[in-house]
């Protein structure tokens, strides 16, 4: 039931994703985080498939956080998330 939403000439997959982005941008402007990168595509091992994560957040100390804005995480997405986490040794947060 997501509704693609246009904001300042940029499309977001849902209103929830837009809200998360606005919150992150406010944190970036306030100096709480260094950067926010949208729609990061990660290749999955041994396949032509990719997983697109909503946000890569660069903390002020240089650490990277991976975040996906989901109202409801479906089974297929959870399987892909687990594969990507194992493949890259990262943790993907769901907000």
Backbone bond lengths (Angstrom), bond angles and torsions (degrees), N, CA, C in turn:
res aa  C-N    CA-C-N  psi(-1)  N-CA   C-N-CA  omega(-1)  CA-C   N-CA-C  phi
1 X - - - 1.439 - - 1.515 113.28 -
2 X 1.341 117.66 17.99 1.461 119.35 179.26 1.521 110.82 -70.05
3 X 1.309 115.49 147.36 1.461 122.25 176.38 1.507 109.33 -116.78
4 X 1.350 116.28 117.95 1.461 118.62 174.89 1.517 108.32 -58.74
5 X 1.323 115.77 137.78 1.453 121.42 -173.37 1.522 109.74 -129.40
6 X 1.316 115.95 131.18 1.460 122.18 177.98 1.521 108.91 -96.53
7 X 1.335 115.94 128.46 1.460 121.16 177.51 1.513 108.54 -140.90
8 X 1.304 117.57 121.34 1.465 124.96 179.88 1.530 111.70 50.44
9 X 1.345 115.70 42.21 1.454 121.08 176.64 1.522 114.96 79.66
10 X 1.330 117.89 6.18 1.466 122.13 -178.50 1.522 108.81 -119.24
11 X 1.353 116.26 132.55 1.454 120.92 178.61 1.525 111.15 -88.18
12 X 1.322 115.64 138.09 1.463 123.52 174.85 1.521 107.25 -120.40
13 X 1.338 116.53 144.97 1.463 120.83 -176.70 1.519 113.34 -68.07
14 X 1.338 117.48 -20.67 1.465 120.12 179.96 1.526 109.67 -157.66
15 X 1.317 115.01 163.78 1.461 119.94 175.31 1.519 110.21 -65.25
16 X 1.328 116.29 -34.53 1.462 120.89 178.78 1.536 110.59 -63.47
17 X 1.331 117.17 -44.91 1.464 120.59 178.58 1.528 110.45 -60.79
18 X 1.317 117.56 -40.81 1.465 121.35 177.58 1.524 110.86 -62.22
19 X 1.328 117.58 -43.37 1.468 120.89 179.07 1.523 110.76 -61.49
20 X 1.332 116.75 -44.41 1.470 120.37 178.74 1.525 109.81 -61.59
21 X 1.336 117.08 -43.01 1.456 120.72 179.42 1.533 111.19 -61.56
22 X 1.316 117.14 -45.49 1.470 120.02 179.49 1.522 110.86 -60.37
23 X 1.337 116.69 -42.61 1.468 120.63 178.45 1.530 110.87 -61.80
24 X 1.331 116.55 -43.10 1.463 120.50 179.34 1.528 111.10 -65.90
25 X 1.313 116.85 -40.08 1.467 120.08 179.14 1.534 110.96 -64.29
26 X 1.329 117.18 -38.96 1.469 119.68 176.20 1.527 110.31 -62.32
27 X 1.327 116.86 -40.69 1.470 121.01 177.68 1.531 110.54 -64.39
28 X 1.344 117.13 -38.64 1.459 120.68 178.31 1.530 110.87 -65.52
29 X 1.315 116.58 -45.91 1.471 121.04 -179.96 1.525 110.76 -62.59
30 X 1.335 116.98 -35.84 1.464 121.80 179.55 1.532 111.98 -76.47
31 X 1.333 117.09 -6.64 1.457 120.46 179.07 1.515 114.26 84.91
32 X 1.331 117.18 11.79 1.472 121.00 -179.14 1.526 112.04 -78.55
33 X 1.329 117.24 -27.06 1.461 122.43 175.08 1.526 107.71 -135.20
34 X 1.322 115.72 159.47 1.465 120.21 -176.02 1.524 112.82 -83.17
35 X 1.357 116.86 -42.81 1.464 118.90 -174.64 1.523 110.91 -158.24
36 X 1.344 114.56 157.51 1.459 122.91 173.64 1.518 106.85 -131.02
37 X 1.328 116.16 125.87 1.458 121.51 177.11 1.517 106.99 -116.30
38 X 1.319 116.65 130.88 1.469 121.81 -178.63 1.512 111.85 -95.40
39 X 1.324 115.51 152.00 1.457 124.57 168.94 1.532 112.76 52.30
40 X 1.314 115.61 62.82 1.461 122.05 178.80 1.529 108.43 -87.01
41 X 1.325 116.36 121.92 1.459 122.05 -177.98 1.523 109.80 -96.85
42 X 1.336 116.16 127.61 1.466 121.37 -178.19 1.522 109.61 -121.07
43 X 1.338 117.59 124.09 1.468 119.86 178.14 1.522 111.21 -69.86
44 X 1.319 115.40 143.88 1.457 121.62 177.74 1.529 108.20 -96.36
45 X 1.326 116.53 137.34 1.465 122.05 -176.15 1.528 111.61 -60.23
46 X 1.333 114.45 142.38 1.472 122.76 174.39 1.526 114.17 58.03
47 X 1.305 117.04 30.12 1.460 121.63 179.31 1.523 108.76 -156.15
48 X 1.310 116.03 164.84 1.473 120.31 175.00 1.526 111.24 -90.02
49 X 1.311 116.47 -1.44 1.463 120.65 -177.04 1.521 111.43 -77.74
50 X 1.308 114.15 157.00 1.455 122.22 178.27 1.520 107.92 -134.39
51 X 1.307 115.65 157.89 1.466 120.91 172.31 1.517 106.96 -119.36
52 X 1.302 115.27 130.47 1.460 120.60 179.38 1.524 108.48 -102.72
53 X 1.329 114.70 118.15 1.461 120.39 177.71 1.522 108.88 -94.97
54 X 1.317 115.85 143.34 1.462 119.78 -175.44 1.527 113.08 -65.45
55 X 1.352 117.16 -41.77 1.465 118.84 -174.23 1.524 112.69 -143.71
56 X 1.308 114.78 140.86 1.460 122.98 165.30 1.524 104.60 -114.01
57 X 1.308 116.17 123.10 1.461 121.14 -177.51 1.525 108.05 -110.93
58 X 1.323 116.16 127.80 1.457 121.07 175.81 1.526 107.16 -100.50
59 X 1.331 115.27 115.36 1.464 121.15 178.59 1.528 109.23 -73.49
60 X 1.312 117.02 163.47 1.464 120.86 -179.38 1.527 112.80 -62.59
61 X 1.322 117.22 -26.85 1.469 119.77 179.28 1.534 111.98 -88.17
62 X 1.351 117.44 5.10 1.450 122.13 177.17 1.516 115.44 94.34
63 X 1.336 117.36 -10.42 1.463 119.64 176.89 1.517 109.88 -63.56
64 X 1.334 115.61 149.65 1.467 122.21 178.62 1.517 108.84 -108.80
65 X 1.332 115.76 133.72 1.467 122.02 173.67 1.519 107.69 -117.85
66 X 1.330 115.15 140.60 1.462 122.20 178.60 1.517 107.84 -110.96
67 X 1.335 116.97 126.22 1.465 121.22 -173.74 1.524 109.72 -133.82
68 X 1.323 115.86 137.03 1.456 121.45 173.87 1.524 107.74 -124.35
69 X 1.320 116.88 132.05 1.464 122.94 -179.68 1.522 108.06 -90.51
70 X 1.307 115.66 109.98 1.466 120.85 -178.26 1.522 109.43 -133.29
71 X 1.307 115.89 132.83 1.452 120.16 170.39 1.525 109.52 -78.86
72 X 1.341 114.69 -35.23 1.460 121.63 -179.80 1.520 107.58 -149.47
73 X 1.328 116.75 122.84 1.469 121.19 179.97 1.530 109.15 -88.45
74 X 1.328 115.73 115.57 1.463 120.67 -179.59 1.525 110.40 -80.69
75 X 1.320 116.16 160.38 1.455 122.87 -175.41 1.528 112.64 -56.29
76 X 1.330 116.78 -46.00 1.465 120.03 -179.72 1.522 111.02 -60.67
77 X 1.331 117.37 -41.96 1.457 120.80 179.26 1.527 110.40 -64.36
78 X 1.330 117.14 -41.29 1.464 120.43 179.29 1.525 111.58 -61.48
79 X 1.327 117.35 -38.97 1.464 121.13 177.94 1.531 110.61 -65.05
80 X 1.327 116.15 -45.28 1.465 120.22 178.00 1.529 110.29 -62.96
81 X 1.319 116.89 -41.86 1.470 121.02 178.76 1.526 110.53 -59.02
82 X 1.336 116.04 -46.54 1.461 119.80 -179.56 1.524 111.51 -61.50
83 X 1.337 117.24 -40.00 1.463 121.13 178.16 1.531 111.10 -63.52
84 X 1.317 116.76 -45.55 1.466 121.42 -178.92 1.529 110.10 -66.07
85 X 1.318 117.18 -42.88 1.464 120.01 179.58 1.526 110.82 -59.94
86 X 1.323 116.40 -43.89 1.456 120.50 179.94 1.528 110.98 -68.25
87 X 1.316 116.67 -43.56 1.462 121.63 -177.11 1.524 112.01 -63.01
88 X 1.333 117.21 -43.42 1.461 121.03 -174.82 1.526 113.93 -101.16
89 X 1.330 117.18 -6.06 1.461 120.24 -178.81 1.517 112.68 65.79
90 X 1.330 115.46 38.76 1.471 120.96 -178.81 1.522 109.68 -119.40
91 X 1.313 115.88 170.22 1.457 122.50 172.27 1.516 107.77 -118.40
92 X 1.326 116.12 130.32 1.457 121.30 178.25 1.519 108.08 -104.63
93 X 1.321 115.61 118.68 1.466 121.50 179.41 1.526 108.97 -86.28
94 X 1.308 115.93 141.43 1.464 121.47 174.76 1.524 107.43 -109.60
95 X 1.323 114.86 125.90 1.473 119.45 179.10 1.503 110.26 -122.42
